[in-house]
Amino acid sequence: MTEQLHLDDDSLLDFQATVERALNDRVVLDRTGFYPTGGGQPHDTGTLRAVDDPDRRWRVVDVEKTDTVYHTLEPVGTDESALPSPGTVVAGEVDSDRRSAHARYHTAQHLLSALLLDAFDARTTGNQLYATHAHLDAAYDRFDDEDLGRIEDRLNELVDDDRPVNSYTMDRAAAEESLDTDRTRIDLLPDPITELRIVEIGDAGGDSAGEPYDRTACAGTHVGSTGDIGEVVVTGRETKGSDEERIRFVLADHV
């Protein structure tokens, strides 16, 4: 199984790895800094190059995780070289702009999920983020314009608080016994996952001082503190079915 380096360091953009398998236009590495599509977050992109022959380079155009992590590659330049063969040591470089945008939107989604649960008792049912916008689905009858204004104001208060974002691993059974599943959303994870990565955001403040504002089981990428998200703009809502609403939002620098 490929070691996923982002689980220990969201900010990692450069790494070295060894090719374990080559399959048509895909390779499997023993370790990777590229995030695979999942949890509403798209995959990273970037490049791989052979350490012993830097002229041999490939674009990483897709990353998927099934039994392990597969990297879909395209040759760079006029040298339509074959995929790196098993045993080749490669240097990986993650596209920093795409990674940063996804991490900012993903952390903003965590804040929004916690806010909706606290203020509206609305549990998150799904989400999807991109490099320029995002949306979140919640179990709620109908948000109105006043609600959206309150949500946007509170989101930006949480951003301005510059609350730290941290992660750690936890045994699933222990997490299910001790953590609030409405917040952690552990029940959404496949049963074979027995060790969880828990992401926490800052202190709740007030009567809950010392408790995190949000605590979620999540394998995605995040920023180091909420201040790194930047201003959030709620752009609208729509009904997605019986008792389900979608909230759309963007970062101010993407408006």
N, C-alpha and C positions, 0 to 999 in steps of 0.2 A: 504494500500500500504506500502510495506517495506521501511523504511527509509534507504537510501544508504549513509553510513557514509563516504565513500571515496570521495564523492562529496565536502565535506568540508575539508577533510584532506587526501591527497594522501599517506601520510606516515603512516597512522594508520594500525597497524598489530594485535592488541589485542582489544577485546571488549566483552561486555556482552549483551545478548538479551533474549527475551522470545519466546518460540515456540508458534506460533498461530495455525498452522495446520500441520498434519502429513498425507502424502499421499503415500502409498506403500513405495518406498525407498527415498522419498523426504520430506523435511520440509519447511515451510514458517516461517520466523522469523519476529518480529516486527521491527527489525533494523539489519543491517548487514555491516560488513567491507569487505565482499567478493565481488569482481567485477564480474558481470555476462558477459558472452560472448556478444560482440557487437562492432560495429564500427571498425572492423578489428582487435580487440584485444581479445585474448582468456581469459577465465575465470580464476580467482584465484583458488588455491587449499589450503588445510590446514586441521585443525581439529576443532571439537566441543567436549566439555565435559560437563557433567551435574555438575553444581556448587555444588549441595548438595550430589553428589556421583561421585568424580573425576575418579573412576575406570570405569565409563561408558563413553566411548569415541567413536567418529566416525570420519572417514576420510571424508572430503568434496572433492568429486571427480569431480563434475560438478556444475556449477551455471548458471542458465538461467533466463532471464526476459521476461515475457509475460504480463499477467495482474498484476503480482507482481513478486518477486524474489524467485525462487525455488532452494533449495540446495539438490543435490543428495548425499546421505550418504552411507558409508560402515562401519560396526562395526569394531573396532580395537581389536585385541587380540583374545583369545579363547572364550570370552563371546559374543556369537552371539545375543546380546540383541536387542530388538525391538527399533524402532525409539523413540526418546524422545517424550513424550506425550504433548499435548497442555497444556500450563501453566508452563512447565519446564523451569527454568532459565539455560542458557548454556553460557559457555565462548568460544569464537571463537579465533582461532589463524591462521593468514594468512601465507602461505609459503613465507618467506621473499625473498629468492633467485628468485623465479618465479616472484613475484611482482616487484622486483627491475629490473629484465631483461625487463619485459614488459614496465615498466615506462620509462626506458632508450630508448628502441626502439621507443616507442610512441612519446616521445619528439623529438627524432631524425627525425621521420617522419614529425612532424610539421615544423622543420627547412627545411627539404628537400622540402616540399610543398611550403613554402614561397619562397625559393631560386628559384625553377623552375618557379614560377609565375613571379618573378622579372627579372630573367636573360633570360628566354626563352618564356615568356608569355604562359607557359604550365600549364593548370589547372589540379589539381589532380582529377582523376576519380574513384580511389579506392586504397585501401591499405590492406595489411595483415601482421601482425607481429607475431612472435613466441618468444620463450625464447632464441633462438640462431641465428636468422636471420630475415630478413624482406624484403618486396618489396613494391613498390609504382607504380601505373599506372597513366600516365599523357597523356593529349591530346596534342600530338606532333608527327611530321612526323617521325623523326629518329635522335637519339643521336649517335654521333660518339665517338671514343676513346678520342679525345681531349676534347669533351664536358664532358665526364665522369671524366676526370682528373680535369677539372675546378670545377665540382660539388663537388668532394671529397675534394679538397683544400679549397673551400669556406665553406663547412660543418664544417671542422675542425677549420677554423678560428672562426666560430660562437660558436663552442664548447669552444675554448680557451678564447673567450670573457667573458665566465662565466656569461651570461645574466640571470637575474632572471625570473622565471616562476611563474605566479600568475593566480588565477581564481576568478570569481565572477558571480553572477546570474543577468539576464537581461530579461525583458519582450520581448517576441518574436516580437511583433509589433514594439516596439521601436527599437529593433536591426535591423529589416528589413528596417526601415526608415533611420537609421543613420550609419549603418556599411556596408562595402564593401562585398557584398555577394560572390564575387569571392574568397575572402580570408576566410570569416567565413563559407562558404558552408552551410548556413542556408537552402537553397533550397533543400538540400538532406535529411532534417529531416522530419519525418511524420507530417502531419498537426495538429494532436491532441496535439503535444508538444507546449505549450504556454509560458513556462519559460525555458530560456536557461542558460546553464553554459558556460561562455566565458573564454577561456584560452588565456593568453597573454604571449608573450616572449619578454622581454627586449626592449630597444630602437632601432629604425631603424638606427640612426646615420645619419651623413651627413646633407643633406637638410631637412631630415625628422626627425631630432633630436626631441625627446619628444614623438614621435609616437612609438608604439610597432613594433618590427620586424615582429611578426606574431600575429594575433588575430583570433581565431577559436572557433566556437561552438563545444564543445567536452565534453563527459561525461567520458572519459577514465582516466587512471592514468598517472602521469607525475612526473619527478624529480623536485627538488626545484630550480635548475639553470642549464644552459646548460653545465657547467663544469662537472656536475655529469654524463653526458652521456658517456664521454670517447671518445677515438679516433674512428672515423667511417671509414670503408673501403668500397668503392663502388666495388662490385664484378662483375658487368656485366649488360647487358641490353638485351631485346628481344622485337620484334614487337608483339603486341597483337591484331592487327587488323588494319583497316583503320585509320590512323592518331592517333594511340595510342601506346605508348611505356611503357615497364615495366623496372624499375631500381631496381636492387637487391643490398642490402647492409647488412653488418654485423658490429658488434662492434669488435674492434681489439682483445680484450681478448677472443673472440669466434672463431677466425680464426684457 
